[in-house]
Amino acid sequence: MRTRRLGATDLDITPIGFGAWAIGGDGWSYSWGPQDDAHSIHSIHRALEAGINWIDTAAVYGLGHSEEVVARALKSWTSAQRPLVFTKCGLLWNDAGKIHHDLTPASLRREVEGSLRRLGVERIDLYQIHWPDWDGVATPTDVLVRAWETLAALKDEGKVRHLGVSNFGVEHMRPLQAIAPIGSLQPPYSLVRRGIEKELLPWCHQQGVGVIVYSPLQSGLLSGRMSRERIQALAPSDWRRGAVDFQEPALSRNLQFVEQLRPIASRHGHSVAEVAIAWTLRDPAVTGAIVGARTPQQIDGVVGASELHLTERDLQDIERAIVETRPYSPEGPVAQSAA
């Protein structure tokens, strides 16, 4: 699988990376429901066998469990070629599992040690601040600056290789870029969630900041395998049960939109999921897309996106489908942002 340079870093990454959110398992606020660790490990191995060379996780996924599963997968990976490992900091949890936000220097230092231990690595390839703000509370700029200075020190100490941010806006990134280079931004981006197109993507492209987008399949909604029946069968603990785009009236419009992607997928001999992922990769500012998988079979239905080139006709058909079906995401009706 071909690779792309991630911003101004020295990391060459495949267009698709393995997303480890769902493999954190059950028992926390943003769970995807119960998950078999053996299936998770096999899924990671299948991704690596397919040529994917990076894994994205976070300390908070499964309250540390995702990082532990990644470590187990890498320990049993027989190839000498170790994938790049990206993780995130800033979200912690107490004994009751309640998540809170902490970007103080002392907390970040404890966090990086915890992630190094759980991942079983000596250095993290990309260490990202997970969120600038949390639970409706804005973080003061001086707190973000001190946090970034702390991460820069951790890089100098050899604990992390490159620094990144997740869910940041331009207003958050500007003061940090002057302190230490931002290797990458990780924002949400999909066919039905396009809010980053107007300001964030152009700014990152201009500044040489790599972009690795998450949820290109809108949490499975654009996989081509989602249905009302499948949504109704989601585990009670699956966070998607409360997501606005998985509920009516948005759900019907979103499923209609997916049906209009099938002819595009068919004429290329690819899956609907691969069309949706390839669409996010078409933008020159986007370096890679994070795609989660809970079974090895799910990997088989997405890796082809790395080589799929959507034609002008495809792009026009997609825009027409957006206007006709008016899909909906947490950012609102997509037709407004696509117009």
C-alpha positions in Angstrom: 0.0 0.0 0.0 1.4 3.4 -0.9 2.1 5.9 1.8 1.8 9.7 2.3 4.0 12.0 4.4 2.2 13.2 7.4 2.6 17.0 7.4 6.0 18.2 8.3 6.9 15.0 10.3 9.1 12.2 9.1 6.2 9.7 9.3 5.1 8.1 6.0 1.6 6.6 6.6 -0.8 4.6 4.6 -4.0 6.4 3.5 -5.9 4.2 5.9 -5.1 3.6 9.5 -6.6 1.2 12.0 -9.0 2.9 14.5 -9.0 1.3 18.0 -12.0 3.2 19.6 -14.5 0.3 19.4 -12.0 -2.3 20.6 -11.9 -0.6 24.0 -14.9 -2.8 24.8 -17.8 -2.3 27.1 -18.2 -0.6 30.5 -17.5 3.1 29.7 -19.4 6.1 28.6 -18.6 6.0 24.9 -18.6 2.2 24.4 -19.7 0.5 21.2 -21.0 -2.4 23.2 -19.3 -5.7 24.2 -16.2 -6.6 22.2 -14.2 -9.9 22.0 -10.5 -9.1 22.5 -9.5 -12.0 20.3 -11.6 -10.6 17.5 -9.9 -7.2 18.0 -6.4 -8.7 17.9 -7.2 -10.7 14.7 -8.7 -7.5 13.2 -5.5 -5.6 13.9 -3.4 -8.4 12.4 -5.6 -8.5 9.3 -5.2 -4.8 8.9 -1.4 -5.1 9.1 -1.4 -8.0 6.7 -3.3 -5.8 4.2 -0.5 -3.2 4.4 -1.9 -0.7 6.9 1.0 0.7 8.8 -0.5 2.7 11.7 -2.9 2.3 14.6 -4.7 5.1 16.3 -6.0 4.7 19.8 -6.4 6.8 23.0 -5.9 6.3 26.7 -9.6 6.9 27.4 -10.9 4.2 24.9 -12.2 1.5 27.2 -10.5 3.4 30.1 -7.1 2.0 29.1 -8.3 -1.3 27.6 -7.8 -0.3 24.0 -4.2 0.5 24.5 -3.7 -2.8 26.3 -5.3 -4.7 23.4 -3.1 -2.9 20.9 -0.1 -4.0 22.9 -1.2 -7.6 22.9 -1.8 -7.5 19.2 1.7 -6.1 18.5 3.3 -8.5 20.9 2.0 -11.4 18.9 2.6 -9.8 15.5 5.4 -11.9 14.0 6.5 -9.4 11.3 9.7 -7.4 11.9 7.9 -4.4 10.6 6.2 -2.7 13.6 3.3 -0.4 12.8 3.3 3.2 14.0 1.3 3.7 17.1 -0.7 6.9 17.7 -2.5 7.7 21.0 -4.1 10.6 22.8 -4.1 12.4 26.2 -6.2 14.9 28.1 -9.2 12.7 29.1 -8.9 10.7 32.3 -11.3 8.8 34.5 -11.9 8.2 38.2 -12.6 4.9 40.0 -16.3 5.2 39.1 -15.4 5.5 35.4 -16.5 9.1 35.1 -14.4 10.9 32.4 -12.9 14.3 33.0 -10.5 16.7 31.2 -7.0 17.6 32.5 -4.3 19.3 30.6 -2.1 20.3 33.5 1.6 19.5 33.1 1.8 17.0 36.0 -1.3 15.1 34.7 0.1 14.9 31.1 3.4 13.5 32.4 1.5 10.8 34.4 -0.6 10.1 31.3 2.3 9.6 28.9 3.9 7.1 31.4 0.6 5.2 31.6 0.2 5.0 27.9 3.8 3.9 27.4 3.2 1.1 30.0 -0.1 -0.1 28.6 1.2 0.0 25.0 4.4 -1.7 25.8 6.5 0.7 23.8 9.5 3.0 24.6 8.3 5.9 22.5 4.9 6.9 21.1 5.0 7.8 17.4 2.3 10.5 17.6 1.0 11.9 20.8 -2.2 13.9 20.5 -4.2 16.2 22.8 -7.6 14.6 22.5 -9.8 17.6 23.0 -9.1 21.3 23.6 -12.3 21.8 25.6 -14.6 19.3 27.3 -18.2 19.1 28.5 -19.0 22.6 27.4 -16.2 24.2 29.3 -13.6 26.1 27.2 -10.0 25.7 28.1 -8.1 29.0 28.5 -5.4 29.6 25.9 -2.6 29.8 28.5 -3.6 26.3 29.7 -3.4 24.9 26.2 0.0 26.6 25.7 1.4 25.1 28.9 0.1 21.7 27.9 1.8 22.0 24.5 5.0 23.1 26.1 4.8 20.0 28.3 4.3 17.8 25.2 7.2 19.5 23.5 9.4 18.7 26.5 8.2 15.0 26.4 9.3 15.0 22.7 12.7 16.4 23.7 13.0 13.6 26.3 12.4 11.0 23.7 9.1 9.7 25.1 7.1 10.8 22.0 8.2 11.2 18.4 5.8 13.8 17.1 3.0 15.9 18.5 -0.6 16.3 17.3 -4.0 17.5 18.2 -7.5 16.1 17.9 -10.8 18.1 17.6 -9.0 21.4 17.6 -10.0 24.6 15.7 -7.8 27.0 14.0 -8.1 29.3 17.0 -6.7 26.6 19.2 -3.8 25.7 16.9 -2.4 29.1 16.1 -0.8 29.8 19.4 0.6 26.3 19.6 2.3 26.3 16.2 4.7 29.0 17.4 5.9 26.8 20.3 6.4 23.4 18.6 5.3 22.1 15.2 1.8 20.5 15.1 2.4 17.2 13.3 -1.2 16.6 12.6 -4.8 17.5 13.3 -7.4 14.7 13.8 -10.9 16.0 13.1 -14.2 14.3 12.2 -14.9 14.2 8.5 -17.3 12.2 6.3 -19.7 12.6 3.4 -22.3 13.7 5.9 -20.1 15.7 8.2 -18.2 18.4 6.2 -17.7 21.3 8.6 -13.9 21.2 8.3 -13.9 22.1 4.6 -14.3 25.8 4.9 -11.6 26.8 7.3 -9.7 23.9 8.9 -8.6 22.0 5.8 -7.3 25.1 4.0 -5.5 26.3 7.1 -3.8 22.9 7.7 -2.8 22.6 4.0 -1.3 26.1 4.1 0.6 25.5 7.4 1.9 22.0 6.5 -0.1 20.3 9.2 -1.1 16.7 8.4 -4.7 15.7 8.7 -5.9 12.3 9.7 -9.7 12.3 9.7 -11.8 10.1 12.0 -15.3 8.6 11.4 -15.1 8.7 7.6 -17.9 6.1 7.7 -19.9 8.2 10.2 -19.6 5.5 12.9 -20.8 2.8 10.5 -23.7 4.7 9.1 -22.0 5.0 5.6 -20.7 1.4 5.6 -23.5 0.2 3.3 -24.3 -2.5 5.9 -26.4 -0.4 8.3 -30.1 -0.8 8.5 -32.9 0.0 10.9 -32.9 -3.6 12.1 -29.2 -3.5 12.8 -29.5 -0.2 14.7 -32.4 -1.6 16.8 -30.2 -4.6 17.6 -27.3 -2.4 18.9 -26.2 -3.2 22.4 -27.9 -1.1 25.1 -24.5 0.3 26.0 -23.6 1.3 22.4 -23.3 5.1 22.3 -24.7 5.3 18.8 -28.2 4.6 20.2 -28.3 8.2 21.3 -26.7 9.8 18.2 -28.9 12.2 16.3 -27.9 10.8 12.9 -28.9 7.3 13.9 -32.4 8.4 14.9 -35.5 9.6 12.9 -36.1 11.7 11.0 -32.3 11.9 10.2 -31.9 8.1 9.9 -34.3 7.7 6.9 -32.6 10.4 5.0 -29.1 9.0 5.7 -30.1 5.5 4.7 -31.6 6.9 1.4 -28.3 8.7 0.8 -26.3 5.5 1.3 -28.5 3.7 -1.3 -27.5 6.3 -3.9 -23.9 5.5 -3.3 -24.3 1.9 -4.4 -24.3 2.5 -8.1 -21.0 4.4 -7.7 -19.5 1.6 -5.8 -20.8 -1.0 -8.3 -19.2 0.7 -11.3 -15.8 0.7 -9.6 -16.2 -2.8 -8.2 -15.7 -1.5 -4.6 -17.9 -1.4 -1.5 -20.0 1.5 -0.4 -17.7 1.9 2.5 -14.7 2.2 0.2 -16.4 4.9 -1.8 -17.2 6.9 1.4 -13.6 6.6 2.7 -12.1 7.4 -0.7 -14.2 10.6 -0.8 -12.5 11.9 2.3 -9.1 11.0 0.9 -9.7 13.0 -2.3 -8.9 16.3 -0.6 -5.2 17.2 -0.9 -5.2 18.4 2.7 -6.2 15.0 4.1 -3.3 12.6 4.7 -5.1 9.6 6.0 -8.4 8.3 7.3 -8.9 6.3 10.5 -11.2 3.3 10.0 -12.3 1.1 12.9 -12.9 -2.6 12.6 -14.2 -5.1 15.1 -13.8 -8.2 13.0 -11.2 -9.2 10.3 -13.9 -9.3 7.7 -14.6 -5.6 8.2 -11.0 -4.8 7.2 -11.6 -6.7 3.9 -14.4 -4.3 3.0 -12.4 -1.0 3.5 -8.8 -1.4 2.5 -9.6 -0.9 -1.2 -10.4 2.7 -0.5 -6.7 3.5 -0.5 -6.5 2.8 -4.3 -9.9 4.0 -5.3 -9.9 7.2 -7.4 -13.3 8.8 -7.7 -14.0 10.5 -11.0 -15.6 13.8 -11.6 -18.8 12.0 -12.6 -18.7 10.2 -9.2 -18.2 13.4 -7.3 -21.1 15.0 -9.2 -23.4 12.1 -8.5 -22.5 12.3 -4.8 -23.3 16.0 -4.7 -26.6 15.3 -6.5 -27.5 12.6 -4.0 -26.8 15.0 -1.1 -29.2 17.6 -2.6 -31.9 15.0 -3.2 -31.8 13.1 0.1 -30.6 15.9 2.5 -28.6 13.6 4.8 -28.1 14.8 8.4 -25.2 14.8 10.8 -24.5 16.3 14.2 -23.5 19.5 12.4 -26.9 19.7 10.7 -28.3 19.2 7.2 -25.4 18.4 4.8 -27.0 20.0 1.8 -26.2 23.4 3.3 -22.5 22.8 3.7 -22.3 21.1 0.3 -24.0 23.9 -1.6 
